[in-house]
Amino acid sequence: MNAQSISKCDSVVSESDIIFTIHNKQYDDEPVKASKPLHVALKTNLLYDMVLLPNLTAEWYIDKQWSLAVGGNWNWWSFDSPIQIRQFYRIQTVGIEVRRWFDSTYPLRRHAVGFYSTIGDYDVRHFTKNQYSEGYLSRLSWSAGLSYAYSIPVASRFNMEFGLAIGYIGGRYYKYDYCEINGLWAQRAIVNNRHYIGPTRVEMSLVWLLGTGNYNTNFKNK
């Protein structure tokens, strides 16, 4: 066998090597699909927190500048004061909101308008001056209307959001007071229907950005 035949034999590869090479080539040529970013936010309205009304909202950025938010608030404070004036402070609501964001580059940032709807109940007889001070106890109440918000970055994963909602609040409620008869507490109640149109929410919320790619780029490298 001459030198030319030896060089040809050295260049021969097995069939399995050829198949492996072809398969790898096919995989290399296939485009790699990038995972879709997930934009989620958890937020709490600091104004409600300051008046002892804990609240939490979760918001998902759906697509094409639309988002869906679900949230609510809950408290249940009741106690007797030193002069035996019964006080109540209970507000429980849950709601849903659909928003349209104007900035398509940065989801869940800057200007947004939306439509919201909430249901809940309340029992408020707080900061009473005497045992005959009136309280307000509702059955199931509801509200719906329009909202506006503006969200600005304050850290890599945090925004501050300022907003206002205007709408309608309806439902039945009792206006009541307490009186003492023969050493026992008795309750007097008058049924009313609430029909209110005007501001229904003022917002100054701390927003925590969650999800892949959901951060403020101008803070990312700091």
PASEBA-1860 file (N, C-alpha, C; in nm, 3 decimals):
! residues 222
1> MNAQSISK> 0.087/-0.119/0.000/0.000/0.000/0.000/0.090/0.123/0.000 ~ 0.061/0.212/-0.091/0.144/0.331/-0.100/0.098/0.439/-0.003 ~ 0.173/0.548/0.000/0.146/0.657/0.096/0.013/0.723/0.068 ~ -0.028/0.728/-0.066/-0.155/0.793/-0.100/-0.272/0.712/-0.046 ~ -0.265/0.579/-0.052/-0.372/0.494/0.000/-0.383/0.508/0.151 ~ -0.271/0.519/0.219/-0.273/0.531/0.366/-0.344/0.661/0.406 ~ -0.320/0.773/0.333/-0.383/0.900/0.370/-0.532/0.895/0.347 ~ -0.579/0.820/0.241/-0.722/0.806/0.217/-0.788/0.728/0.330
9> CDSVVSES> -0.725/0.621/0.377/-0.781/0.539/0.485/-0.790/0.618/0.614 ~ -0.688/0.703/0.637/-0.691/0.782/0.760/-0.807/0.880/0.764 ~ -0.861/0.919/0.648/-0.967/1.018/0.643/-1.106/0.957/0.652 ~ -1.115/0.823/0.655/-1.245/0.755/0.658/-1.302/0.764/0.799 ~ -1.435/0.796/0.811/-1.504/0.801/0.940/-1.617/0.700/0.937 ~ -1.661/0.657/1.053/-1.766/0.557/1.062/-1.902/0.617/1.031 ~ -2.001/0.531/1.004/-2.138/0.575/0.973/-2.202/0.644/1.093 ~ -2.175/0.594/1.213/-2.233/0.654/1.334/-2.181/0.796/1.353
17> DIIFTIHN> -2.051/0.818/1.319/-1.996/0.952/1.330/-2.064/1.048/1.233 ~ -2.095/0.998/1.113/-2.162/1.082/1.013/-2.302/1.121/1.060 ~ -2.379/1.023/1.113/-2.515/1.051/1.161/-2.511/1.150/1.277 ~ -2.417/1.130/1.369/-2.403/1.220/1.483/-2.375/1.362/1.437 ~ -2.287/1.374/1.336/-2.252/1.505/1.284/-2.372/1.571/1.218 ~ -2.450/1.493/1.142/-2.567/1.548/1.073/-2.671/1.595/1.175 ~ -2.693/1.515/1.278/-2.791/1.553/1.380/-2.750/1.680/1.451 ~ -2.623/1.689/1.485/-2.575/1.809/1.550/-2.592/1.932/1.460
25> KQYDDEPV> -2.569/1.912/1.333/-2.583/2.021/1.237/-2.728/2.067/1.231 ~ -2.822/1.972/1.236/-2.963/2.008/1.233/-3.001/2.088/1.357 ~ -2.951/2.045/1.472/-2.983/2.116/1.595/-2.924/2.256/1.595 ~ -2.802/2.267/1.540/-2.739/2.398/1.537/-2.814/2.495/1.448 ~ -2.874/2.443/1.340/-2.944/2.530/1.245/-3.080/2.573/1.295 ~ -3.141/2.499/1.392/-3.273/2.534/1.441/-3.267/2.662/1.524 ~ -3.358/2.754/1.504/-3.358/2.878/1.583/-3.396/2.850/1.729 ~ -3.330/2.917/1.820/-3.358/2.902/1.962/-3.465/3.002/2.002
33> KASKPLHV> -3.576/2.950/2.054/-3.687/3.036/2.093/-3.659/3.095/2.231 ~ -3.661/3.227/2.238/-3.639/3.295/2.366/-3.763/3.284/2.453 ~ -3.743/3.262/2.581/-3.856/3.253/2.673/-3.923/3.389/2.687 ~ -4.055/3.388/2.694/-4.131/3.512/2.703/-4.116/3.571/2.842 ~ -4.081/3.699/2.852/-4.065/3.761/2.985/-4.195/3.755/3.065 ~ -4.181/3.740/3.195/-4.295/3.737/3.286/-4.293/3.865/3.369 ~ -4.399/3.944/3.357/-4.408/4.069/3.430/-4.523/4.061/3.529 ~ -4.489/4.057/3.657/-4.586/4.050/3.765/-4.547/4.154/3.870
41> ALKTNLLY> -4.645/4.210/3.937/-4.619/4.310/4.041/-4.707/4.283/4.162 ~ -4.648/4.295/4.281/-4.723/4.294/4.406/-4.714/4.435/4.464 ~ -4.827/4.487/4.511/-4.824/4.624/4.562/-4.919/4.641/4.679 ~ -4.887/4.742/4.760/-4.971/4.778/4.874/-4.987/4.929/4.876 ~ -5.109/4.974/4.901/-5.139/5.117/4.908/-5.098/5.169/5.045 ~ -4.993/5.250/5.049/-4.938/5.298/5.175/-5.036/5.389/5.249 ~ -5.123/5.458/5.177/-5.222/5.544/5.242/-5.321/5.461/5.323 ~ -5.362/5.346/5.270/-5.450/5.256/5.345/-5.376/5.194/5.463
49> DMVLLPNL> -5.250/5.159/5.442/-5.173/5.100/5.552/-5.161/5.197/5.670 ~ -5.150/5.327/5.640/-5.134/5.424/5.746/-5.259/5.439/5.832 ~ -5.377/5.406/5.776/-5.501/5.412/5.855/-5.544/5.273/5.900 ~ -5.445/5.183/5.914/-5.467/5.047/5.965/-5.565/4.968/5.879 ~ -5.548/4.977/5.747/-5.627/4.900/5.653/-5.533/4.821/5.563 ~ -5.484/4.704/5.610/-5.391/4.624/5.529/-5.452/4.586/5.395 ~ -5.369/4.591/5.291/-5.419/4.564/5.157/-5.307/4.507/5.071 ~ -5.344/4.432/4.969/-5.247/4.372/4.878/-5.312/4.351/4.742
57> TAEWYIDK> -5.236/4.383/4.636/-5.284/4.366/4.499/-5.177/4.297/4.416 ~ -5.218/4.202/4.334/-5.129/4.136/4.239/-5.171/4.176/4.098 ~ -5.073/4.215/4.016/-5.102/4.260/3.880/-5.017/4.184/3.779 ~ -5.081/4.134/3.674/-5.013/4.059/3.568/-5.020/4.139/3.439 ~ -4.905/4.154/3.374/-4.900/4.217/3.243/-4.933/4.110/3.140 ~ -5.048/4.123/3.074/-5.094/4.018/2.983/-5.020/4.025/2.850 ~ -5.044/4.128/2.774/-4.977/4.146/2.645/-5.032/4.273/2.581 ~ -4.955/4.329/2.491/-4.997/4.443/2.411/-5.048/4.558/2.499
65> QWSLAVGG> -4.974/4.583/2.606/-4.997/4.698/2.694/-5.120/4.683/2.783 ~ -5.172/4.561/2.800/-5.286/4.537/2.888/-5.240/4.458/3.011 ~ -5.303/4.488/3.125/-5.273/4.415/3.248/-5.402/4.386/3.324 ~ -5.393/4.288/3.413/-5.507/4.247/3.497/-5.461/4.247/3.642 ~ -5.535/4.315/3.728/-5.501/4.324/3.870/-5.615/4.269/3.955 ~ -5.577/4.194/4.060/-5.673/4.141/4.156/-5.622/4.175/4.295 ~ -5.706/4.232/4.378/-5.660/4.272/4.511/-5.774/4.294/4.607 ~ -5.737/4.328/4.729/-5.838/4.354/4.830/-5.775/4.406/4.958
73> NWNWWSFD> -5.860/4.437/5.054/-5.813/4.482/5.184/-5.899/4.420/5.294 ~ -5.842/4.413/5.414/-5.910/4.348/5.525/-5.861/4.405/5.656 ~ -5.955/4.440/5.742/-5.922/4.469/5.881/-6.044/4.437/5.968 ~ -6.018/4.418/6.096/-6.125/4.387/6.188/-6.082/4.433/6.327 ~ -6.110/4.558/6.356/-6.075/4.615/6.485/-6.204/4.645/6.562 ~ -6.212/4.594/6.683/-6.325/4.626/6.769/-6.278/4.622/6.914 ~ -6.321/4.719/6.992/-6.278/4.726/7.132/-6.368/4.823/7.207 ~ -6.358/4.819/7.337/-6.429/4.913/7.423/-6.330/5.016/7.476
81> SPIQIRQF> -6.372/5.139/7.474/-6.285/5.244/7.526/-6.295/5.247/7.678 ~ -6.209/5.324/7.747/-6.215/5.331/7.894/-6.349/5.378/7.947 ~ -6.425/5.453/7.867/-6.555/5.500/7.914/-6.668/5.415/7.855 ~ -6.634/5.292/7.815/-6.732/5.194/7.769/-6.810/5.238/7.646 ~ -6.740/5.299/7.551/-6.801/5.330/7.422/-6.755/5.224/7.323 ~ -6.845/5.147/7.273/-6.808/5.038/7.181/-6.768/5.095/7.046 ~ -6.653/5.051/6.998/-6.600/5.102/6.873/-6.573/4.985/6.778 ~ -6.601/5.010/6.650/-6.581/4.908/6.547/-6.514/4.972/6.427
89> YRIQTVGI> -6.425/4.896/6.364/-6.357/4.944/6.244/-6.326/4.822/6.159 ~ -6.420/4.786/6.073/-6.406/4.665/5.991/-6.440/4.699/5.846 ~ -6.343/4.677/5.758/-6.364/4.699/5.615/-6.303/4.580/5.540 ~ -6.383/4.515/5.456/-6.337/4.398/5.380/-6.385/4.411/5.236 ~ -6.292/4.417/5.141/-6.329/4.429/5.000/-6.237/4.342/4.915 ~ -6.285/4.307/4.797/-6.205/4.237/4.697/-6.248/4.291/4.561 ~ -6.152/4.304/4.470/-6.186/4.364/4.342/-6.094/4.321/4.229 ~ -6.133/4.360/4.110/-6.058/4.328/3.989/-6.048/4.456/3.905
97> EVRRWFDS> -5.937/4.468/3.832/-5.916/4.588/3.751/-5.842/4.551/3.622 ~ -5.888/4.605/3.512/-5.822/4.588/3.381/-5.761/4.722/3.343 ~ -5.633/4.719/3.304/-5.562/4.843/3.274/-5.502/4.842/3.134 ~ -5.493/4.961/3.079/-5.425/4.983/2.951/-5.310/5.078/2.977 ~ -5.186/5.027/2.954/-5.065/5.107/2.974/-5.025/5.174/2.844 ~ -4.976/5.297/2.854/-4.942/5.373/2.734/-4.799/5.349/2.687 ~ -4.711/5.303/2.775/-4.571/5.280/2.739/-4.554/5.133/2.702 ~ -4.524/5.107/2.576/-4.506/4.969/2.529/-4.365/4.917/2.552
105> TYPLRRHA> -4.271/5.005/2.585/-4.132/4.963/2.604/-4.108/4.905/2.742 ~ -4.169/4.966/2.844/-4.148/4.923/2.982/-4.282/4.885/3.044 ~ -4.315/4.756/3.049/-4.444/4.714/3.105/-4.459/4.756/3.251 ~ -4.584/4.790/3.289/-4.621/4.827/3.425/-4.550/4.953/3.472 ~ -4.518/5.041/3.380/-4.455/5.168/3.414/-4.526/5.284/3.346 ~ -4.515/5.399/3.406/-4.566/5.527/3.356/-4.719/5.530/3.357 ~ -4.781/5.585/3.253/-4.925/5.615/3.257/-5.010/5.491/3.227 ~ -5.126/5.484/3.295/-5.222/5.378/3.268/-5.362/5.426/3.303
113> VGFYSTIG> -5.460/5.378/3.228/-5.600/5.401/3.260/-5.667/5.264/3.271 ~ -5.773/5.256/3.349/-5.836/5.127/3.368/-5.981/5.135/3.408 ~ -6.041/5.017/3.417/-6.177/5.000/3.466/-6.172/4.901/3.582 ~ -6.238/4.934/3.693/-6.233/4.849/3.811/-6.373/4.815/3.861 ~ -6.382/4.710/3.939/-6.506/4.672/4.005/-6.470/4.602/4.136 ~ -6.540/4.638/4.246/-6.513/4.578/4.377/-6.644/4.546/4.448 ~ -6.636/4.449/4.541/-6.747/4.419/4.630/-6.691/4.406/4.771 ~ -6.776/4.425/4.871/-6.730/4.412/5.009/-6.834/4.459/5.108
121> DYDVRHFT> -6.794/4.467/5.234/-6.882/4.519/5.338/-6.799/4.593/5.442 ~ -6.867/4.658/5.536/-6.797/4.739/5.635/-6.884/4.756/5.759 ~ -6.819/4.785/5.867/-6.884/4.820/5.993/-6.793/4.923/6.060 ~ -6.835/5.047/6.057/-6.749/5.156/6.105/-6.825/5.236/6.212 ~ -6.773/5.232/6.331/-6.819/5.317/6.442/-6.694/5.347/6.523 ~ -6.617/5.443/6.473/-6.484/5.466/6.526/-6.471/5.611/6.569 ~ -6.381/5.637/6.664/-6.362/5.771/6.719/-6.495/5.829/6.770 ~ -6.573/5.745/6.837/-6.702/5.789/6.889/-6.684/5.883/7.008
129> KNQYSEGY> -6.772/5.981/7.018/-6.765/6.080/7.125/-6.843/6.036/7.249 ~ -6.951/5.959/7.227/-7.031/5.912/7.339/-7.103/5.785/7.298 ~ -7.179/5.726/7.388/-7.241/5.597/7.361/-7.354/5.607/7.259 ~ -7.395/5.728/7.222/-7.501/5.745/7.124/-7.449/5.780/6.985 ~ -7.319/5.780/6.968/-7.262/5.810/6.836/-7.305/5.704/6.735 ~ -7.333/5.747/6.612/-7.384/5.656/6.510/-7.272/5.573/6.449 ~ -7.310/5.454/6.403/-7.220/5.368/6.328/-7.284/5.331/6.195 ~ -7.204/5.272/6.107/-7.252/5.236/5.974/-7.214/5.092/5.944
137> LSRLSWSA> -7.314/5.007/5.926/-7.294/4.865/5.902/-7.359/4.830/5.769 ~ -7.281/4.778/5.675/-7.334/4.753/5.541/-7.367/4.606/5.520 ~ -7.458/4.584/5.429/-7.470/4.454/5.365/-7.367/4.453/5.253 ~ -7.383/4.362/5.158/-7.286/4.355/5.049/-7.297/4.481/4.963 ~ -7.187/4.555/4.952/-7.182/4.676/4.872/-7.093/4.652/4.750 ~ -7.108/4.738/4.652/-7.028/4.722/4.531/-6.991/4.859/4.476 ~ -6.885/4.860/4.396/-6.837/4.983/4.335/-6.777/4.952/4.198 ~ -6.789/5.045/4.107/-6.731/5.031/3.973/-6.701/5.169/3.919
145> GLSYAYSI> -6.597/5.177/3.835/-6.562/5.306/3.777/-6.433/5.303/3.699 ~ -6.377/5.420/3.677/-6.255/5.437/3.598/-6.139/5.477/3.689 ~ -6.018/5.443/3.646/-5.900/5.473/3.726/-5.788/5.527/3.637 ~ -5.701/5.603/3.701/-5.579/5.651/3.636/-5.462/5.628/3.731 ~ -5.346/5.590/3.676/-5.228/5.566/3.759/-5.103/5.609/3.684 ~ -5.003/5.645/3.762/-4.871/5.677/3.708/-4.767/5.609/3.796 ~ -4.685/5.522/3.736/-4.587/5.442/3.810/-4.446/5.482/3.769 ~ -4.361/5.514/3.868/-4.225/5.558/3.839/-4.125/5.467/3.912
153> PVASRFNM> -4.010/5.437/3.850/-3.908/5.353/3.914/-3.841/5.424/4.031 ~ -3.815/5.349/4.137/-3.739/5.401/4.250/-3.622/5.309/4.286 ~ -3.620/5.188/4.231/-3.511/5.093/4.251/-3.519/4.989/4.141 ~ -3.424/4.895/4.140/-3.420/4.796/4.034/-3.549/4.716/4.026 ~ -3.605/4.680/4.142/-3.726/4.596/4.145/-3.845/4.666/4.212 ~ -3.838/4.797/4.230/-3.946/4.867/4.300/-3.988/4.993/4.225 ~ -4.120/5.016/4.225/-4.178/5.139/4.171/-4.264/5.205/4.279 ~ -4.293/5.333/4.259/-4.396/5.402/4.335/-4.507/5.437/4.238
161> EFGLAIGY> -4.629/5.405/4.278/-4.744/5.428/4.190/-4.842/5.524/4.257 ~ -4.884/5.625/4.181/-4.980/5.724/4.228/-5.104/5.714/4.142 ~ -5.221/5.714/4.205/-5.341/5.696/4.126/-5.466/5.751/4.191 ~ -5.572/5.757/4.110/-5.701/5.805/4.154/-5.809/5.728/4.078 ~ -5.915/5.689/4.149/-6.028/5.621/4.088/-6.155/5.701/4.115 ~ -6.240/5.708/4.015/-6.369/5.777/4.026/-6.478/5.681/3.977 ~ -6.583/5.669/4.056/-6.687/5.576/4.017/-6.811/5.586/4.104 ~ -6.882/5.475/4.111/-7.011/5.468/4.182/-7.001/5.364/4.293
169> IGGRYYKY> -7.060/5.396/4.409/-7.071/5.302/4.520/-7.218/5.284/4.552 ~ -7.264/5.160/4.555/-7.403/5.132/4.585/-7.416/5.018/4.684 ~ -7.535/5.005/4.742/-7.560/4.897/4.837/-7.641/4.947/4.956 ~ -7.694/4.855/5.033/-7.772/4.890/5.151/-7.683/4.890/5.275 ~ -7.715/4.978/5.369/-7.640/4.983/5.494/-7.733/5.026/5.606 ~ -7.690/4.997/5.729/-7.765/5.033/5.849/-7.693/5.147/5.920 ~ -7.766/5.249/5.955/-7.715/5.353/6.043/-7.765/5.319/6.184 ~ -7.673/5.293/6.274/-7.714/5.242/6.404/-7.646/5.317/6.517
177> DYCEINGL> -7.701/5.302/6.636/-7.635/5.350/6.757/-7.667/5.252/6.869 ~ -7.603/5.272/6.981/-7.624/5.188/7.098/-7.684/5.272/7.210 ~ -7.776/5.213/7.281/-7.827/5.278/7.401/-7.836/5.174/7.512 ~ -7.828/5.219/7.633/-7.828/5.127/7.746/-7.966/5.129/7.813 ~ -8.030/5.012/7.819/-8.163/4.998/7.880/-8.155/4.892/7.988 ~ -8.181/4.933/8.112/-8.180/4.840/8.225/-8.046/4.766/8.235 ~ -7.938/4.839/8.208/-7.807/4.779/8.219/-7.765/4.695/8.102 ~ -7.847/4.685/7.998/-7.816/4.605/7.880/-7.799/4.697/7.759
185> WAQRAIVN> -7.713/4.652/7.666/-7.693/4.728/7.544/-7.801/4.690/7.443 ~ -7.866/4.790/7.385/-7.964/4.767/7.279/-7.921/4.844/7.155 ~ -7.955/4.791/7.039/-7.911/4.852/6.913/-8.032/4.901/6.834 ~ -8.026/5.026/6.791/-8.128/5.082/6.703/-8.066/5.096/6.564 ~ -8.138/5.056/6.462/-8.083/5.060/6.326/-8.186/5.114/6.228 ~ -8.139/5.191/6.133/-8.222/5.245/6.026/-8.160/5.201/5.894 ~ -8.238/5.141/5.805/-8.188/5.091/5.678/-8.183/5.205/5.577 ~ -8.072/5.214/5.507/-8.054/5.317/5.403/-7.997/5.252/5.277
193> NRHYIGPT> -8.015/5.321/5.165/-7.955/5.281/5.038/-7.848/5.384/5.001 ~ -7.727/5.334/4.972/-7.618/5.426/4.938/-7.608/5.442/4.786 ~ -7.606/5.567/4.742/-7.585/5.600/4.601/-7.482/5.713/4.597 ~ -7.359/5.676/4.572/-7.251/5.774/4.577/-7.177/5.773/4.445 ~ -7.151/5.892/4.390/-7.070/5.908/4.269/-6.960/6.010/4.298 ~ -6.836/5.971/4.277/-6.725/6.060/4.303/-6.596/5.982/4.320 ~ -6.494/6.043/4.380/-6.367/5.970/4.404/-6.391/5.851/4.496 ~ -6.337/5.737/4.459/-6.354/5.614/4.538/-6.221/5.556/4.586
201> RVEMSLVW> -6.110/5.603/4.534/-5.980/5.552/4.576/-5.870/5.653/4.547 ~ -5.784/5.672/4.645/-5.662/5.750/4.628/-5.546/5.656/4.657 ~ -5.446/5.658/4.571/-5.342/5.555/4.578/-5.202/5.616/4.582 ~ -5.122/5.566/4.674/-4.978/5.590/4.675/-4.916/5.456/4.715 ~ -4.886/5.374/4.617/-4.851/5.235/4.641/-4.703/5.207/4.619 ~ -4.652/5.118/4.702/-4.518/5.062/4.681/-4.534/4.936/4.599 ~ -4.464/4.929/4.485/-4.480/4.820/4.389/-4.352/4.737/4.383 ~ -4.367/4.607/4.401/-4.255/4.513/4.393/-4.265/4.438/4.261
209> LLGTGNYN> -4.167/4.455/4.173/-4.166/4.392/4.042/-4.109/4.251/4.051 ~ -4.185/4.154/3.998/-4.144/4.014/3.999/-4.144/3.960/3.856 ~ -4.073/3.849/3.837/-4.073/3.785/3.707/-3.945/3.806/3.630 ~ -3.928/3.728/3.524/-3.807/3.734/3.442/-3.807/3.861/3.358 ~ -3.696/3.933/3.361/-3.684/4.053/3.280/-3.765/4.170/3.331 ~ -3.824/4.158/3.450/-3.911/4.263/3.501/-3.836/4.348/3.604 ~ -3.750/4.434/3.554/-3.674/4.522/3.642/-3.648/4.655/3.569 ~ -3.610/4.754/3.644/-3.580/4.885/3.588/-3.436/4.890/3.544
217> TNFKNK> -3.412/4.899/3.415/-3.277/4.888/3.359/-3.186/5.000/3.406 ~ -3.238/5.119/3.433/-3.151/5.229/3.473/-3.096/5.211/3.614 ~ -3.153/5.115/3.693/-3.100/5.083/3.825/-3.024/4.951/3.825 ~ -3.036/4.873/3.718/-2.980/4.736/3.716/-2.830/4.734/3.731 ~ -2.762/4.825/3.670/-2.615/4.821/3.671/-2.554/4.905/3.783 ~ -2.638/4.956/3.872/-2.584/5.037/3.979/-2.553/4.952/4.100
END
